[in-house]
């Protein structure tokens, strides 16, 4: 087994064909949207992020224990590298779609490309890509995306106030409020798109750090997982 882990996962395919088809359709709609009105970039990216919730939830552990990844798990590559490569391959379709839509928005909008691909939009993409993969680490493919969607729908139906405050100032940004807003951003990254919600200072950075910590912990956990593997040839 001489192929790199990333190349292996790209070749074997981690995503169902119907999910890729849905992503292609959503991307086409997003491209049409930003070509007609570049100001609607957040609407286009929001659609892609919703699909990314399912695409990134590829279920590493369930498939690995069924022997689907034995060729790469029995290779010379360490498990952390394999887990990182699995994440890369899982999130690549959604990241590519966001990059294409942002590029088209830049072309038609005529502005700087940095605002389209950086800041809150980039963080929203990273949160969705990291949380969906991490939450679905031990689940079947797509399960984390379905559970996440159900949670968001339940919050919407119950009209849950995720932020809990409509007026936030530096003086009122207590530690519990920062934690609450950071948790809200991680649970609903769509808050980072469109008209910016009044978030407590430091909550966005806290959400980014907590997301990165969750992803790193999931990567390192692969070292402690037991697999039933065939012997190396």
C-alpha positions as CSV (number, residue, x, y, z in Angstrom):
1,X,0.0,0.0,0.0
2,X,2.1,2.9,-1.3
3,X,-0.7,5.4,-1.9
4,X,-1.0,8.4,0.5
5,X,-4.0,8.3,2.8
6,X,-5.5,11.3,1.2
7,X,-5.2,9.7,-2.3
8,X,-6.7,6.5,-0.9
9,X,-9.8,8.1,0.5
10,X,-10.3,10.2,-2.6
11,X,-10.1,7.0,-4.8
12,X,-12.4,4.8,-2.6
13,X,-15.0,7.6,-2.3
14,X,-16.4,8.6,1.0
15,X,-19.6,10.3,-0.2
16,X,-22.8,8.8,-1.6
17,X,-23.4,9.7,-5.2
18,X,-26.7,11.4,-4.4
19,X,-25.1,13.7,-1.9
20,X,-22.6,14.8,-4.5
21,X,-25.5,15.3,-7.0
22,X,-27.3,17.5,-4.4
23,X,-24.1,19.5,-3.8
24,X,-23.7,20.0,-7.6
25,X,-27.3,21.3,-7.8
26,X,-27.0,23.6,-4.9
27,X,-23.7,24.9,-6.3
28,X,-25.3,25.6,-9.6
29,X,-28.1,27.5,-7.9
30,X,-25.6,29.4,-5.8
31,X,-23.6,30.4,-8.9
32,X,-26.7,31.6,-10.6
33,X,-27.6,33.6,-7.5
34,X,-24.3,35.4,-7.1
35,X,-24.0,36.0,-10.9
36,X,-27.4,37.8,-10.8
37,X,-26.7,39.6,-7.4
38,X,-23.2,39.3,-5.9
39,X,-24.6,40.7,-2.6
40,X,-26.4,37.4,-2.1
41,X,-23.2,35.5,-1.5
42,X,-24.2,34.6,2.0
43,X,-27.4,33.0,0.8
44,X,-25.5,30.9,-1.7
45,X,-22.9,29.9,0.9
46,X,-25.6,29.0,3.4
47,X,-27.1,26.5,1.0
48,X,-23.7,24.8,0.6
49,X,-23.0,24.8,4.3
50,X,-26.3,23.0,4.9
51,X,-25.2,20.2,2.4
52,X,-21.8,20.2,4.0
53,X,-23.3,19.2,7.3
54,X,-24.1,15.8,5.6
55,X,-21.1,15.6,3.4
56,X,-18.6,16.0,6.2
57,X,-20.4,13.4,8.3
58,X,-18.7,10.4,6.7
59,X,-18.4,8.2,9.7
60,X,-14.8,7.2,10.1
61,X,-15.0,4.6,13.0
62,X,-18.1,2.7,11.8
63,X,-16.6,2.0,8.3
64,X,-13.1,1.4,9.7
65,X,-14.4,-1.4,12.0
66,X,-16.1,-3.0,9.1
67,X,-12.8,-3.3,7.3
68,X,-13.4,-0.7,4.7
69,X,-10.1,1.1,5.5
70,X,-7.9,-2.0,6.2
71,X,-5.6,-1.3,3.3
72,X,-4.6,2.1,4.6
73,X,-4.8,1.3,8.3
74,X,-2.3,-1.6,7.8
75,X,0.1,0.6,5.9
76,X,3.1,2.4,7.3
77,X,1.2,5.6,7.9
78,X,0.4,6.6,11.4
79,X,-3.3,6.7,12.4
80,X,-3.4,10.5,13.1
81,X,-2.2,11.1,9.5
82,X,-4.9,8.8,8.3
83,X,-7.6,10.5,10.3
84,X,-6.5,14.0,9.1
85,X,-6.5,12.7,5.5
86,X,-10.0,11.3,6.0
87,X,-11.2,14.7,7.3
88,X,-9.6,16.4,4.3
89,X,-11.3,14.1,1.8
90,X,-14.6,14.4,3.7
91,X,-14.8,18.2,3.6
92,X,-13.2,18.7,0.2
93,X,-16.3,18.8,-1.9
94,X,-18.1,21.4,0.2
95,X,-14.9,23.5,0.5
96,X,-14.4,23.4,-3.3
97,X,-18.0,24.5,-3.9
98,X,-17.7,27.4,-1.5
99,X,-14.4,28.4,-3.2
100,X,-16.0,28.3,-6.6
101,X,-19.0,30.4,-5.5
102,X,-16.8,32.9,-3.8
103,X,-14.6,33.2,-6.9
104,X,-17.7,33.9,-9.1
105,X,-18.9,36.5,-6.6
106,X,-15.5,38.2,-6.7
107,X,-15.6,38.1,-10.5
108,X,-19.1,39.7,-10.8
109,X,-18.8,41.9,-7.8
110,X,-15.5,43.4,-8.8
111,X,-14.3,43.8,-5.2
112,X,-11.6,42.2,-3.1
113,X,-11.6,38.4,-2.9
114,X,-10.5,38.5,0.8
115,X,-13.9,39.4,2.3
116,X,-15.5,36.6,0.3
117,X,-13.3,33.8,1.6
118,X,-12.2,35.1,5.0
119,X,-13.6,36.3,8.3
120,X,-16.9,35.0,9.5
121,X,-17.7,33.1,6.3
122,X,-14.5,31.1,6.5
123,X,-15.1,30.3,10.2
124,X,-18.6,29.2,9.5
125,X,-17.3,26.7,6.9
126,X,-14.6,25.5,9.2
127,X,-17.1,25.0,12.1
128,X,-19.5,23.0,9.9
129,X,-16.7,20.9,8.4
130,X,-15.1,20.2,11.8
131,X,-18.2,19.6,13.9
132,X,-20.0,17.4,11.4
133,X,-17.0,15.2,11.0
134,X,-16.3,15.0,14.7
135,X,-19.9,14.4,15.7
136,X,-20.2,11.7,13.1
137,X,-16.8,10.1,14.0
138,X,-18.5,7.0,15.6
139,X,-21.8,7.2,13.7
140,X,-22.9,5.9,10.3
141,X,-22.4,8.0,7.3
142,X,-24.7,11.1,7.3
143,X,-26.1,10.5,10.8
144,X,-24.4,13.5,12.3
145,X,-25.8,15.8,9.6
146,X,-29.3,14.4,10.2
147,X,-29.1,14.9,14.0
148,X,-27.7,18.4,13.6
149,X,-30.5,19.3,11.2
150,X,-33.1,17.9,13.6
151,X,-31.7,20.0,16.4
152,X,-31.8,23.2,14.4
153,X,-35.4,22.5,13.3
154,X,-36.4,21.8,16.9
155,X,-34.8,25.1,18.0
156,X,-36.6,26.9,15.2
157,X,-40.0,25.4,16.0
158,X,-39.6,26.2,19.7
159,X,-38.4,29.7,18.8
160,X,-35.3,29.2,21.0
161,X,-33.3,32.3,21.6
162,X,-29.8,31.0,21.0
163,X,-28.1,34.2,21.8
164,X,-30.3,35.3,24.7
165,X,-29.5,39.0,24.3
166,X,-30.3,41.5,21.7
167,X,-28.0,44.2,22.9
168,X,-24.4,43.3,23.6
169,X,-21.7,45.7,24.7
170,X,-18.1,45.3,25.8
171,X,-19.2,46.1,29.4
172,X,-22.0,43.5,29.3
173,X,-19.9,40.7,27.8
174,X,-19.6,38.5,30.9
175,X,-17.9,35.1,30.8
176,X,-21.2,33.2,30.8
177,X,-22.5,35.3,27.9
178,X,-19.3,34.7,25.9
179,X,-19.6,31.0,26.5
180,X,-23.3,31.0,25.5
181,X,-22.6,32.9,22.3
182,X,-19.7,30.7,21.4
183,X,-21.9,27.6,21.9
184,X,-24.6,29.2,19.8
185,X,-22.1,29.8,17.0
186,X,-20.9,26.3,17.1
187,X,-24.4,24.9,17.2
188,X,-25.7,27.2,14.4
189,X,-22.8,28.5,12.3
190,X,-25.3,30.2,10.0
191,X,-25.4,33.0,12.6
192,X,-22.1,34.1,11.1
193,X,-23.6,34.7,7.6
194,X,-25.8,37.5,6.4
195,X,-26.7,40.3,8.8
196,X,-24.3,39.8,11.6
197,X,-25.9,38.9,14.9
198,X,-24.9,40.9,18.0
199,X,-22.3,38.5,19.4
200,X,-20.4,39.1,22.6
201,X,-16.8,40.2,22.1
202,X,-14.5,37.2,22.1
203,X,-17.2,34.7,21.5
204,X,-16.2,34.1,17.8
205,X,-12.6,33.5,18.8
206,X,-13.8,31.2,21.6
207,X,-16.0,29.2,19.1
208,X,-13.1,28.9,16.7
209,X,-10.7,27.6,19.4
210,X,-13.3,25.2,20.8
211,X,-14.0,23.8,17.4
212,X,-10.3,23.3,16.7
213,X,-9.9,21.6,20.1
214,X,-12.7,19.2,19.3
215,X,-11.3,18.3,15.9
216,X,-7.8,17.8,17.3
217,X,-9.2,15.5,20.1
218,X,-11.0,13.4,17.5
219,X,-7.8,13.0,15.4
220,X,-5.8,12.0,18.4
221,X,-8.5,9.5,19.6
222,X,-7.8,7.3,16.6
223,X,-4.6,6.2,18.3
224,X,-6.6,4.6,21.1
225,X,-9.3,2.9,19.0
226,X,-9.1,-0.9,18.5
227,X,-9.6,-2.3,15.0
228,X,-9.8,-5.9,13.8
229,X,-7.2,-5.7,11.0
230,X,-5.8,-8.2,8.7
231,X,-2.0,-8.9,9.0
232,X,0.3,-6.8,6.8
233,X,1.5,-8.6,3.7
